[in-house]
Amino acid sequence: MNKTEILELFEQLNISYDIVEHPAAYTIEEMDRFAMPNANQVAKNLFVRDDKKRSYYLLTIQKDKTVNLKELRALLNSRPLSFASEDDLLNYLGLHKGAVTPLGVLNDTERKVEVIIDEDLLPLNNIGIHPNENTATIWISIEDLLRLIQRHGNTVRVAKI
C-alpha cells in the first residue's frame, strides 16, 4: 500500500488522522529540521530480524531512544538480533530505507512481521509515523494503529523497550 491507499483505508475505517507533507526524510534528525507541530510525538521505527531470518520485528519507539539488541533479544525471547537488510525491508514490508513505519505491515501478505510498540508511547494522544512514504508524516492514535495492525492479521504487542 502506498500513501494514497493508506489514507483511503483510513477514510473507509473512519480512522482520524492529521497529515503533514514534507521533503523526503531518511532519519529522525532530518525530521527534526522540519519543525513540525507535535514533533515530540514522532516515533522512530526499526526493522530487525533474528540470525536465522525466521523472525522479523518492527519496533516503534520514542524518537530519542536507542535500542540495545541484546536486551531486546531477551525481551522477545529470540535468537540473536540484527538489523534487517534493505532487501528484507522491501520483500516483507514493501518499503525503502528511510520510510520504515508500522503501516508497512499492511504490505506483509505472509503476516511474518511482528510489531512491537514501546509502552512509553502509550501516554501520547497520537504518534507521528510515515504513511509508507517518507515525504509525509501522519498522526494517528496508538489505539487506532493497534486495531489496524490486528485487523490485518500481524502480531502486535506493547512492551517496555
N, C-alpha and C positions, 0 to 999 in steps of 0.2 A: 504494500500500500504506500502511495506517495502522500504528500501533504494534502492535496485536494481530496483524495479518498478518505483520509483520516478525518478531515473537517466535515465531510459529508456523513460519515459514520457518526460523528458527534451529534450532528443535527438529527439524524434518524433516531438516535438513542436518547435525545434530549439531555445531552451532557453539556453543561455550561463551561465555557472557556473564554479566555482573553488571549489575543494573539498580537505579537509584535514582529513585524518583518524587519530584518537587519541584514547587513552584509554577511557573507559566509564566516562562520566562527568555528574553529577547529579545537579550541581549548577554552577552559574556564577563564583564563587570563584575557583572551580575546573577547569573550562575552562581557567581562567586567568593563572593558573600554567603552562599551556602548551606553553605559549609564542608563540602563532600562529601569522603568518603575518596577519595584519589588525584586530588584536584582539579588537581594539576600535570600530569595526563595528559589533561585535557580539551582537545580540538582546536578550533580556530577554522575556520570554513568560509565561503568567499566564492564567490559566483556571478558570473562575469564573461563578457563577450561581446566580439567584435570590432565594429568600427564599421559593418560591413555586415550584422550579425546573421546571419552564416553559420557562425561557430564559437562554441561555448559551452564554458566551462571551470568546473568546480567544484574549488576549491582547498581542500585540507585541510592546515592548517599548525599549528605550535605556537601556543598561545593568546596568547602575548605578542609575536608577530611582527607587523610591518607589511609590507605588500607595495607595492613600487614598480611601478606598472603599466607604465611604460616599460621597466624592466628585465625584467619578466615577458614583455612583448611580444617582446623579443629572445630570451629563453629558449625561448619557444614558437614563435618564427619566425612570428608572426601579424601581422595588421593592428593598428592602434591599438585598445587595450582600454579598456573602461569597465565599471562595474557594471551587471549586467542588471537590468531592471525587475521590479517585483513581478508584472506580468502574465507576463513570461517565466518567472519562478520558478514560478508556478502552472501555466503551459502545459507546460513541459518536465519539471518535477520534481514537480508536484502538491503543492508546499509553499507555506507562507506565510512572510512575513518573520519572522525570529527562530527559524525551525525548519530552517534550512539544514543539510544533512547529506549526506555521500556516499551514504547509503542512499536519498536521493531519486532517484538514477538508476534504482532499481528501478521507478519510475513513468515512466521515459523510454522510451516504446514505440518511438520512432524511433531510439534509441541515438545521439542527436545530441550529447549532452554528454560531454566528455572529463574524466575525473577526474585531477587532479594531486595526488599525495601528497608532502608535504615530506619529504625524506630524513632530516631531523633528527628525525622521529617514529619512525624505524625502531628505534632502541635501546630504546624503551619496550616493556614487555611487552604493554600494552593501551593503547588510546586511548578517551577518552570522547566519544561523539557522541550526538546526538538520534536516537531511532528514528522519524523523520519527524513527530514532535510535540515541542514544546518544554516539555512537562511531565514529561519523564523523560530520564535520561542512561543510556546503556548503555556498558559497557566491553567491547571486543572486540579481539582481536589484529589487528595490521596484516595478517598473512598471511591470516587468515580474511576480512577486509574485501576485500583484493585479489582473492582467489579468488571471492568473491561477486559483485563487480563484473564480473570477467571472465566468469563463468558467465552473467551477464545479457546480456553482449554489448557493453557500453560499453568504450571505450578507457580504459585506466588506465595511468598511468606515475608513476614515482618520480623526483623532480627536486630539485635544490638550489634552494630558494626563499629 
